[in-house]
Amino acid sequence: MQNKFTSRSKHLDFIILDLICIEVSYWLAYYIRLGRLVNSTPGEYTMMNIMVILIHLSIMFISEGYSGILMRNAIQELKKVVIHNAEMFAVILFILFFAKQSSVYSRILFALFVVIDTITMYIVRLVRKKVLYSNEDKERGKGQMLIVTNHAHAQSLVKGLAESGYRNYLIHGIVILDKDMTGQKIDGIDVVADAGGMYEYVKSNIIDEIFLEYDGEGVAEITKRFLAMGVVVHVSINNILPGTPNAAVENISHYTVITTSINIMSFKQKVIKRLMDIGVSIIGMAITAILFVIFAPIIFIQSPGPIFFKQERVGKNGRRFKIYKFRSMYMDAEERKKELMAQNKMSGLMFKMDDDPRVTPIGRFMRKTSIDEFPQFINIFKGDMSLVGTRPPTVDEYNQYDQHHKSRLAMKPGLTGMWQVSGRSEITDFEEVVRLDNEYIMNFSISLDIKILIKTVFTVLKRKGSV
């Protein structure tokens, strides 16, 4: 059985469309039955509209109506929609009877609503699935999956995973564990590594998920190594593993797997975290506009050139994006960095030094007050970053990572995080940074994000731990 939270998070589009169908059907039924426009609606029916939405959401959260929705045919979908609307109608009648309000509301209206909603929801779901099937080859929003198996299973596995009409993953490549077939193709998919090179390949490429089907020894060790790199691992149900964290049983195409990861966010957590990001980033961008008016002339006078600093950084699981900051350094800062490497106070793959001569006078003030960070709210709004996460490395730093360092990229990078509020000026060991980042990822919760945000505010106000 597919994990409920995972199912709902994958099908947010259907959830939103169903809510729209319910609203349209409710007010259409109201107009047909009572012959009034929506803006003349009595308060009782407005309140009942809210009740209908809550009933729908309650049924959605306790049932598995969205589980396997993309695999259902037209008849199966009709059955699901009819059952869902019948359950809503039954709950509505029960509430009216229990509250002794059946004489206040038109029961014919609610029966009409259920009929209209059944038809509307069914048609909209079929249309949505047709659109998804027609766009199944588009890459945007899909995870990169690497198949890890032996040569005997590889061809059937590729065919099986590719048979699904709609997938939320793209098959990135194949690793053959028992034979060196690197450079060859299996059903059009590249064999990208063998057992000896697969960890280095995952470290150096964008890989979100591993599909592991292997009947040889070492499955537990392979899973452990990939988990240490922060990659989601789907293990075929035939390979039952001990000690897999956050394990959940899922269906991927026609295969039943055990999915394990260093952290699995629930649907509710994903929605809340993203809503927090969007809401705060809108406010942050407004403040950024005000700061631009104040600081842009000073930045340009002290060092003529662009006001914003743009640099390619590495995000979740190796994705590249442009990070934005107010420029706090002279224009030749990157060229001068090589000359200053001997004064790097960090032990490991980060650069930091006291009294960096590349920083402009106004840049020192902006860094001390973290004003230079405000343009990153643009990255947060775009979805490249989150409010709370791990700091995104530069491409040069990322290219020097050991395999276990990639685990800190298992979540979106953040404007602030565990490392920053733990005294970033005092921490000089990169391995300690990785440890703190992994601690955040493994213990993620919305309450932890809020605590980190509050600590960040106090850290900035005290000007403690600034770069």
C-alpha positions in Angstrom: 0.0 0.0 0.0 1.3 3.4 -0.9 2.2 5.8 1.9 -0.7 8.2 2.3 1.4 11.3 2.8 3.5 10.5 -0.2 0.4 9.9 -2.3 -1.1 13.3 -1.4 2.1 15.2 -1.9 2.5 13.7 -5.4 -1.1 14.6 -6.4 -1.5 18.2 -5.1 -2.8 19.2 -8.6 -5.8 16.8 -8.3 -6.5 18.0 -4.7 -6.7 21.6 -5.9 -8.9 20.7 -8.9 -11.3 18.7 -6.7 -11.7 21.8 -4.4 -12.5 24.0 -7.5 -15.0 21.4 -8.7 -16.7 21.4 -5.3 -17.0 25.2 -5.2 -18.4 25.4 -8.7 -20.8 22.6 -8.1 -22.1 23.9 -4.8 -22.9 27.4 -6.1 -24.3 26.1 -9.3 -26.6 23.8 -7.4 -27.5 26.7 -5.1 -28.5 28.9 -8.1 -30.4 26.2 -9.9 -32.4 25.3 -6.7 -33.0 28.8 -5.2 -32.6 30.9 -8.3 -30.4 33.5 -6.6 -27.1 35.0 -7.5 -24.1 34.1 -5.4 -23.8 37.6 -4.0 -27.2 37.4 -2.5 -26.5 34.1 -0.7 -27.9 33.9 2.9 -25.3 33.5 5.6 -26.5 29.9 6.4 -25.5 28.6 3.0 -22.1 30.4 3.1 -21.4 28.7 6.4 -22.6 25.3 5.0 -20.2 25.9 2.0 -17.3 26.0 4.4 -18.6 22.9 6.1 -18.8 21.0 2.8 -15.1 21.9 2.1 -14.1 20.7 5.6 -16.1 17.5 5.1 -14.3 16.9 1.7 -10.9 17.5 3.3 -11.6 15.3 6.2 -12.6 12.4 3.9 -9.6 13.0 1.8 -7.2 12.8 4.8 -8.6 9.6 6.2 -9.1 7.8 3.0 -6.9 6.7 0.2 -8.8 8.3 -2.7 -5.7 9.7 -4.3 -3.6 6.5 -4.0 -2.9 5.1 -7.4 -5.0 7.8 -9.1 -2.8 7.8 -12.2 -3.0 4.1 -12.6 -6.8 3.9 -12.5 -8.9 3.5 -15.7 -12.1 5.4 -16.5 -14.4 2.9 -14.8 -12.3 2.7 -11.7 -12.1 6.5 -11.5 -15.9 6.8 -11.8 -16.3 4.3 -8.9 -13.9 6.3 -6.7 -15.6 9.7 -7.5 -19.1 8.3 -6.8 -18.0 6.7 -3.5 -16.3 10.0 -2.4 -19.4 12.1 -3.2 -21.7 9.6 -1.6 -19.7 9.8 1.6 -19.8 13.6 1.5 -23.6 13.5 1.1 -24.1 11.0 3.9 -22.0 13.2 6.3 -23.9 16.3 5.3 -27.3 14.7 6.0 -26.0 13.3 9.3 -24.8 16.8 10.4 -28.1 18.4 9.4 -30.1 15.7 11.3 -27.8 15.8 14.4 -27.9 19.6 14.5 -31.7 19.7 13.9 -31.1 22.0 10.9 -32.7 19.8 8.2 -35.7 22.3 8.0 -33.3 25.2 7.4 -31.5 23.9 4.4 -32.7 22.4 1.1 -31.9 18.7 1.0 -32.7 18.8 -2.7 -30.0 21.4 -3.1 -27.4 19.1 -1.5 -28.5 16.1 -3.6 -28.2 18.3 -6.7 -24.8 19.4 -5.6 -23.6 15.8 -5.2 -24.8 14.9 -8.7 -23.2 17.9 -10.3 -20.0 17.5 -8.4 -19.8 13.8 -9.3 -20.0 14.6 -13.0 -17.7 17.6 -12.8 -15.0 16.0 -10.7 -15.0 12.9 -12.8 -14.6 14.8 -16.1 -11.9 17.1 -14.7 -9.9 14.2 -13.3 -10.0 12.4 -16.7 -8.9 15.6 -18.5 -6.1 16.2 -16.0 -4.8 12.7 -16.5 -5.0 13.0 -20.3 -2.9 16.2 -20.0 -0.3 14.5 -17.8 -0.1 11.6 -20.2 0.5 13.9 -23.1 3.3 15.7 -21.2 4.9 12.7 -19.7 8.3 13.4 -21.3 8.6 17.0 -19.9 11.4 17.0 -17.4 10.5 20.0 -15.2 9.5 19.0 -11.7 10.5 15.3 -12.1 13.1 13.6 -9.9 16.2 12.0 -11.4 16.2 8.3 -10.7 19.3 6.0 -11.0 18.6 2.3 -11.4 21.1 0.0 -9.5 20.8 -3.7 -10.4 22.6 -6.6 -12.0 22.8 -7.2 -15.8 20.2 -10.1 -15.7 17.5 -7.8 -14.3 18.4 -4.6 -16.0 16.3 -4.8 -19.2 13.1 -6.0 -17.6 13.5 -3.4 -14.8 13.9 -0.5 -17.3 10.9 -1.7 -19.2 8.8 -2.1 -16.1 9.7 1.4 -14.8 9.0 3.0 -18.1 5.6 1.4 -18.6 3.8 3.7 -16.3 1.7 6.1 -18.2 2.7 9.0 -15.9 5.8 9.1 -13.8 7.1 11.7 -11.4 10.6 10.5 -12.1 13.0 10.4 -15.0 15.3 7.4 -15.5 18.7 9.1 -15.4 20.9 6.0 -16.0 21.7 2.5 -14.9 24.4 1.0 -12.6 25.3 -2.6 -13.2 26.7 -4.2 -10.1 28.0 -7.5 -11.3 29.5 -6.6 -14.7 31.3 -3.6 -16.2 29.0 -2.3 -18.9 29.8 1.4 -18.5 29.2 3.3 -21.8 26.7 0.7 -23.2 22.9 1.3 -23.4 20.0 -0.9 -22.2 16.7 -0.1 -23.9 18.0 3.3 -24.7 19.2 4.1 -21.2 22.9 4.7 -20.6 24.9 2.5 -18.2 26.7 5.2 -16.3 28.8 3.2 -13.8 29.7 -0.1 -12.3 29.9 -1.1 -8.6 33.3 0.6 -8.2 32.3 3.9 -9.6 28.6 4.4 -8.6 29.2 6.4 -5.4 31.5 8.8 -7.2 29.0 9.1 -10.0 26.1 10.0 -7.6 28.3 12.5 -5.9 29.1 14.3 -9.1 25.7 14.2 -10.7 22.1 15.3 -10.0 20.5 12.1 -8.6 17.4 12.4 -6.4 16.5 8.7 -6.0 18.0 5.3 -6.3 16.0 2.3 -7.4 17.8 -0.8 -6.0 17.0 -4.3 -7.1 19.7 -6.7 -6.4 19.7 -10.3 -5.2 23.4 -10.4 -4.3 25.2 -9.6 -1.0 25.8 -6.1 0.2 22.3 -4.6 -0.3 22.4 -3.2 3.3 25.8 -1.6 2.8 24.8 -0.1 -0.6 21.7 1.4 0.9 23.7 2.7 3.9 26.3 4.4 1.6 23.6 6.1 -0.5 21.7 7.3 2.6 25.0 8.8 3.9 25.0 10.9 0.7 21.4 12.1 1.4 19.8 10.3 -1.6 16.4 8.7 -1.3 16.6 4.9 -1.8 13.8 2.6 -3.1 14.6 -1.0 -2.3 12.7 -3.7 -4.1 10.4 -5.6 -1.7 12.4 -8.7 -2.4 15.3 -7.1 -0.5 14.1 -6.6 3.1 16.7 -4.5 4.9 17.4 -4.1 8.6 18.1 -0.6 10.1 16.5 1.5 7.3 15.4 4.9 8.7 12.0 6.5 7.8 11.1 3.4 5.8 7.8 3.4 3.9 6.2 0.9 1.5 5.4 2.5 -1.9 4.4 1.6 -5.5 6.7 2.8 -8.3 5.1 1.8 -11.6 4.4 -1.9 -11.2 7.0 -2.5 -8.4 6.5 -2.5 -4.7 9.5 -1.1 -2.9 10.7 -0.1 0.5 11.7 3.6 0.4 14.2 4.9 2.9 15.8 8.3 3.4 17.6 10.3 6.1 14.4 12.4 6.2 10.9 12.0 4.6 8.8 15.1 4.9 5.0 14.7 5.2 2.6 16.3 2.7 1.5 18.7 5.5 5.1 19.7 6.3 5.9 20.3 2.7 2.9 22.6 2.2 3.5 24.6 5.4 7.2 25.0 4.7 6.5 26.2 1.2 3.8 28.6 2.3 6.1 30.0 5.0 8.8 30.5 2.3 6.4 32.3 -0.1 4.8 34.5 2.6 8.0 35.6 4.2 9.9 36.0 0.9 7.2 38.4 -0.4 7.8 40.6 2.7 11.6 40.1 2.3 11.5 41.3 -1.4 9.6 44.4 -0.4 12.3 45.2 2.2 15.0 44.4 -0.4 13.5 47.1 -2.7 13.8 49.7 0.1 17.3 48.6 1.0 18.2 48.9 -2.7 17.2 52.5 -2.8 19.3 53.2 0.3 22.5 51.2 -0.4 22.8 51.0 -4.2 24.3 54.5 -4.5 26.8 53.8 -1.8 27.8 50.4 -3.2 28.4 51.9 -6.6 30.4 54.9 -5.3 32.7 52.8 -3.3 33.1 50.1 -6.1 31.7 50.9 -9.5 29.9 48.0 -11.0 26.8 45.8 -10.5 24.7 46.4 -7.3 23.8 42.7 -7.1 26.3 39.9 -6.8 25.3 36.8 -8.7 27.1 33.5 -8.3 26.4 29.9 -9.4 25.7 27.7 -6.3 24.8 24.1 -5.8 21.4 23.3 -4.4 19.3 20.2 -3.6 21.0 17.0 -4.8 23.5 18.9 -7.0 21.1 21.3 -8.9 22.7 24.6 -10.0 21.2 28.0 -9.5 22.1 31.6 -9.4 22.2 33.1 -5.9 21.6 36.8 -5.4 23.2 39.2 -2.8 24.0 42.8 -2.5 27.6 43.1 -3.7 29.8 43.6 -0.6 33.2 43.0 -2.3 35.4 44.8 -4.9 34.9 43.7 -8.5 38.2 41.7 -8.5 37.3 39.7 -5.4 37.2 36.2 -7.1 40.6 36.8 -8.7 42.2 37.8 -5.4 40.8 34.8 -3.6 43.6 32.5 -4.7 46.2 34.9 -3.2 44.4 34.8 0.2 43.8 31.0 0.5 46.7 30.7 2.9 44.8 32.8 5.4 41.7 30.7 5.2 40.5 30.0 8.8 38.2 27.2 7.8 39.4 23.6 8.0 37.9 22.0 4.9 35.9 23.0 1.8 34.9 26.6 2.7 36.7 29.9 2.6 36.6 32.5 5.4 39.1 34.9 6.8 39.2 37.8 9.3 39.4 41.3 7.9 39.0 40.2 4.3 40.6 43.0 2.2 38.3 42.3 -0.7 35.3 43.6 1.3 34.3 47.2 0.7 33.6 49.5 3.7 29.9 49.5 3.2 30.2 45.7 2.5 31.6 45.2 6.0 28.5 47.0 7.5 26.1 45.0 5.3 27.7 41.7 6.2 27.8 42.6 9.9 24.0 43.3 9.8 23.3 40.6 7.2 21.8 43.2 4.9 23.7 41.7 2.0 21.6 38.5 2.3 18.2 40.1 1.6 18.2 39.6 -2.2 18.2 35.8 -1.5 14.5 36.2 -0.8 14.2 36.2 -4.6 15.8 32.8 -4.6 13.4 31.7 -1.9 10.3 32.9 -3.8 11.5 31.2 -7.0 11.9 27.9 -5.0 15.7 27.5 -5.4 16.1 28.0 -1.7 14.1 27.9 1.5 14.1 30.1 4.6 15.7 27.4 6.7 18.1 24.8 5.2 21.8 24.3 4.6 24.1 27.0 3.1 24.6 26.3 -0.7 28.2 25.6 -1.6 30.0 27.2 -4.6 30.7 25.0 -7.6 34.4 24.8 -6.7 33.6 23.7 -3.1 31.1 21.1 -4.4 33.6 19.6 -6.8 35.9 18.9 -3.9 33.3 17.2 -1.8 33.8 13.7 -0.5 30.9 11.3 -1.0 29.4 11.8 2.5 29.5 15.6 2.2 26.7 15.4 -0.4 24.2 14.5 2.3 24.0 18.1 3.4 22.3 18.8 0.0 19.5 16.3 0.7 17.2 19.3 1.3 16.8 22.7 -0.3 19.5 25.2 0.8 18.4 27.9 3.2 18.9 31.5 4.0 19.7 30.4 7.6 20.2 27.0 9.3 21.5 25.0 12.2 25.1 26.0 11.5 24.4 29.7 11.4 22.6 29.8 14.7 25.1 27.6 16.4 27.8 30.3 16.2 29.1 30.3 12.6 32.0 32.6 13.3 33.4 30.1 15.9 33.0 27.0 13.8 36.0 26.5 11.6 35.8 22.7 10.9 33.8 21.9 7.7 33.1 18.4 9.1 31.3 20.1 12.0 29.3 22.1 9.5 28.3 18.9 7.7 27.4 17.3 11.1 25.1 20.2 12.0 23.5 20.3 8.6 22.8 16.5 8.8 21.4 17.0 12.3 18.9 19.5 10.9 17.9 17.3 8.0 17.4 14.2 10.1 15.4 16.0 12.8 13.5 18.4 10.5 10.1 19.7 11.8 8.2 22.9 11.3 8.7 23.7 15.0 12.5 23.4 14.5 12.4 25.7 11.5 10.5 28.3 13.6 13.1 28.0 16.4 16.0 28.5 14.0 14.2 31.5 12.5 13.7 33.1 15.9 17.4 32.4 16.9 18.5 33.9 13.6 16.7 37.2 14.4 18.4 37.4 17.8 21.8 36.4 16.2 21.5 39.2 13.6 20.3 41.8 16.2 23.2 41.0 18.4 25.5 41.0 15.4 26.9 37.7 16.6 28.4 35.2 14.2 28.1 37.4 11.1 30.5 36.9 8.2 
